[in-house]
Amino acid sequence: MATDFSQTFSKFKTLNVIVIGDVMIDSYLWGSVHRISPEAPIPIVNTTRRELRMGGAANVALNIKSLTANPILCTVIGGDSHGDDFLRLMDEDSLDKSGIVRSDERITTIKHRVISGGQHLLRVDEEITTPITAHESEKLLAQIDAIMRGTPIHAVVFEDYDKGVITPWLIERVVKIAHDKNIPVLVDPKKRNFLYYKGVDVFKPNFKELCEGVNVSIEKTDFDALFEAECKLREILGYGYGFITLSEHGVFLSDGESYKRFPSVIREVTDVSGAGDTVIATISLCIAAGIDIVTASEVANIAGGLVCERVGVVPVDYNALLKVLKDIDL
């Protein structure tokens, strides 16, 4: 019998999810090119529009909010003007700011993109990627602990972009606090902290990250070899479920005893940006709502496919996801 997802998803609005990780501002500068600079062989862009969007872990929070749940973003940003812009963007999207720590020792990450005629001409990044200081880690942990004490939390998501906010010290302590409260912990890892996420409930690397993490070279479609590599990683980290994204080949779920592969359901790929953020946001809510891991994986796979049909980094559409689930009779 098909699942009544409209009833199941109605639980989302009661859920609070902490999202810990690196945030950034995505800056877009649109314009047109009509001539080459006399100073150097480069195009001159006459700008017509500028837009700032939240990115990184903030996009996971936006996906959670789009699915009607309440995300609480926990991160460190700079005490600079870009940090002011980030807080303003949070206000515009009505995001909870109780987990934000500001530091005058860091700058807020911003990625400037110059676009003309639908083509990216240039990207300029302003960022500090060194790990946050011990003092900043302690302040962030104190904020997270206070939130967990004062608000019912139903899941914790680590969204790691290797920009320095997540440290091994922070991982160890947050996982302990969460598990002491029976709160599931899900991880979207990056290289620097890859082998520090021990004992989490769901570990979600992509295919490349998995292969680099256990130093193997396999084909993306060799699922038996993929399972072997995942089991090797499981021995190191001791997590509950391995959930590996395989881009055009869908997603791969393992419990250490067996595996399932869910093929991609993308009907027309427009832009794959942000799909991983959508996947981790969706599976975290499904698990928090009591949906079994296999169904949660299928739903997350479908949600990731949906955002690939739209241009740019955009959160999943709640109603569109419900409609697709109903149409395929999952």
ABEGO torsion letter per residue (X at the ends): XBBBAAAAAAAAAABBBBBBEBBBBBBBBBBBBABBBAABBBBBBBBABBBBBBBEAAAAAAAAAAAGBBBBBBBBBBABAAAAAAAAAAAAAGBBAAABBBBAABBBBBBBBBBBGGBBABBBBBBBABBBBAAAAAAAAAAAAAAAAABBBABBBBBBAGAGABBAAAAAAAAAAAAAAGBBBBBBBBAAAAAABBGBABBBBBAAAAAAAAGBBBBAABAAAAAAAAAAAAAAAGBABBBBBAEAAEBBBBAGABBBBBBBABABBABABGAAAAAAAAAAAAAAAGBBAAAAAAAAAAAAAAAAABBEBBBBBAAAAAAAAAAAGX
